[in-house]
Amino acid sequence: MQDDDPILHFVLMNTAALFVVAGVCETDEAETIKEVGPGGGRWKEGVRLAKMAISSGKAFEMIRGFAEITSELSQQ
């Protein structure tokens, strides 16, 4: 993952928006970025969480699981 990849930036922005809207960024753990941005959302925290999910491989695991489930459902 290269930090200057425009596709990565697109993914991080959209994932951060999803996390903010879903309320995922509202936890107050030690590592949490508490800065509030436009609309009262913790956008930087959303980007931090998205980066963590990608680098840890958790995002790929979730996509793979989603693909398996939808594949099974389409065969029924």
C-alpha positions, 0 to 999 in steps of 0.5 A: 500500500503506497500512501500517495495512491489516489485509489487508496485515498478514495477508499479511505475517504469513503470508508471514513465517511461510512465509519463516521455515519455508522458511529464507529468513530465515537469510541474514546479509546486511548489511540482515538483521534478526538478532533472533530471536523465538518458536521461534527464527525471524527473524520481523521479517526475514520481514516485512521481506522480504515488504514488500520483495517487495510494494513491488518488484513481485516478488510480483505477478510471481510470482503472475502467472507462477503463474497463467499456468502453472496456466492452461496446465496446465489446458488440456492 
